[in-house]
Amino acid sequence: MPGLVDETKCKLKELMNKKESIESDIKELSEVLETQQNVGMDGPLVNEERYPRSDIDVYSVRHARHQIICLQNDLKAVMKEIEENLHKLHAEAREKTVDSGEEQRMEIGASSQDLNAFARVDRVDEGSPASQSGLRVDDKLLEFGSVNSTNFQSLQNVATVVQHGKGRPLNVTVIRNTEVVHLALTPNTWTGRGLLGCNIVPITR
């Protein structure tokens, strides 16, 4: 498993570098359009008499626009690959977390903005199951058992998973600063209230 995780991490790093390179190229080409009377991607290339505009370099604008469209398509393809590899890496790390019972982390840097957190931890009680699992205040939830951003509707979803998961480790994935952290959280009775000993609030967009 460590080999698979490392391989996926290397692939992700390569894809992130490619993404940044494409974004840099798009930025440079966008600056070319800005120097041409800020014509952008949709500004007219002909005047009212339907002749090519004399105040801009029409060839440069057309070339920049074509290149930007091609690069945007390339960027979409790279982003899809990044998403697929992030899911793969999360799955590998979750499996490793359950096998070892230890917290797993991975640095994601700028790609964190592409992930969809649905809730945030705003309190963790000392000595609680949440505290013992390594959950911290301000952790943003990506996954809580079977709950994620695609199926989350309300905190009742989380409560249901907690009730059904009592005494069994749940896979919990959070964003912490620029890291994705995988935890194994076991809901259980303790000296305090509830089965977790933490408070979770939805993230409003």
Disulfide bonds with the S-S distance in Angstrom:
none
